[in-house]
Amino acid sequence: MKKIGIVLGIFLSLFIMACEGPRGLDGFDGKDGVNILGKVVDVEGSFNASNDYSIIYNFPNTIEVFETDVVLVYILWDQTTDSNGEPVDIWRLLPQTRILDQGILQYNYDHTFSDVSIFMEADFNMNTLTTSDTDNQVFRIAFLPANEAQSSKLNTSDIKAVMQTIGTTNTEVAKIKLQ
């Protein structure tokens, strides 16, 4: 009986060691070109009737989104200054609702495996919106791998916490202006 256990143990050890995948193709060293650690990008665009009050960001081939991954979108809501007079961005997680004189306006989003659609919804005619609500809006999109996103301790409403979790700083955020 001991011999069967030893043979089974050796076989199991060899099987586990043989299951290791190729090195350097895991996204950790950047050699395969796909980021599985998480990424953050800023996109700027304008909403109008011709784009049906929506902005589409198509993922580049360096971003691969899986079914279990999470895509979060934040809107640059305002700016303030710190004690040194430096600007500080105020980000809010979408959806965000504004109550205007015309009615209720909401910024929202959805995503697929290949893009994010950021759109406006309202209970009034959006042609009456001011340019401050529609033009040159900045959104921060965070891509979180499933293992990071499913952490019950992660406060997804705090962009700083999200960026810290995936190891990204403001200087590493790509800035993209959409047409």
N, C-alpha and C positions, 0 to 999 in steps of 0.2 A: 504494500500500500504506500510505503514511503517513496518507493521508486516512481510510482505513478505521479505523486505530488511533486517530486523533484522535476520529472520530465515535463509535467504540465507547467510548472513555474518557469522553467527555461524557455519553453515554447511561448508562453505569454510574454516574457521579457523580450524575446526576439521580435515578436509581433508588434509590441508597443514601439520599440526602437525603429522598426521598419516603416512605421506610419508617419514619420516625420516628413513634412513637405520640403520642397526646395527652398534653400536659403536665399534671402535677398529679394524675394517677391512678395513680401508681406506688407508693403506700404510704410514700414517703419524707417527704412533707409532712403526712401525716395527713388529707388532704382526702377520700380515698376511703373511709376507715374500716377498711381492711384492713391489718394489719401484716405486711409481708413481710421485715422486718428481724430478726425473732426476738422472743420474749416469754418471760417467766418468771412463773409464778403459784404461790402456795402454796395448797394445799387441805388442810383438816382434816376428818377424818371418823372414824367408829367402825365396827369390824367386829363383826358378830354373826350368829347363825343366820338371822335374818329377812332380812338382805340377802345371804345366802349367802357371808358373809365377803368381800364385795367392795364397793368404793366406785367409783361412776361419776361422772366429771366430763365434762359435756357442754360442748363448746367454744362460747363465745359467737360471734356473727357477726363480731366483730372479729378472730377468729383463723381463718385459712384454712390448712389443712394439705394439701400436695400429696403425691403418691406418692413423690417423691424426698426430701421433708423428713424430718427426724429428730425424734422426740419422746422425750425422756429424762425419767425419773422418779427422784427422789432421796427417801430417807426421812430425816427428822430423827432421827438415831440417838442423839445425846446432846448435852449442853451442857457447856461448861467456861467458865472465866473467863480474861480476858487480864490483863496486868500491872496494869491500872487497875481490876480487879475487875468489868469489863463482861462480860456474857455473850457467848459465842462459840458459834455453832451448829456441830455436827458432822454433815455430810450424807454419806450413802452412796448410791451409784448402785444401783438395783435391777437384778437380783434380789439379795436378801440372805437368807442362811440362818442360822437360829439352832438350836442343839442344846439342847433342853430336857430335863427329866427324863422328859416324856411321849414324846419322840421328836424328829423333825426338822420345823421350821416354816420356811416360806419366804414372804417378801413378794415379789410379782412384779407384772407389769403387761403389758397389751397395749393397742393403740390402733387406731382406725379414722380416717377423715377427719373424724369428727364428735365423737369422745369418747376418753377414756382410762379403762380399767378397771384398778383397782389391787385385787389380790386376795391372799388368803392360801391357802397349800396346806400340808397336813401329812399325816404318815403315822400320825396318831392322831386321836381325837375332839376337835375344836377347842372343844367346849363346856367343856373342862377348862382352857382358857387363862385367865390372869389379866387383869384390866382394863388392866394396864400394857402388855400385848401387843396389846390390841384397841381401847381407848377413846382418843379424841382424838389419833389419829395424824396427824402433819403430813407432807405430801409436797410437794416442790418439783418442778414440771413445767416443763421447758425445751423450747421449740419452736425448732428450728434450721432455717433455710432450707437448701436443698440445697447452695448454694455454701459456706456456713460449715461445715456438717456433714461435707462431704467433704474438708475440710482434713486432711491426714495428720498435721499438727502439733498438732491440737486434742486435748487430754487430756480426754475426756468424763467420766472418773471424778472430775475436779476441778470442782465446781460453780462455784468462783470463776473458773477459766479459761474456762468456758463463758459465764458472765455477762459477763466482760470482752470476749470475742470478739463477742458480740451487742450490747454497749454498754448493759448493764442494771446498775443498782446495787440494793442491798438495799432502799433506800427506795422504789424504783419497782415492787417486787414486789407485785402485788395479793394480798390475803389473803381466801380464800373458805372459809367454814364450810359443809360439806355436811350435810344432814339424814340 
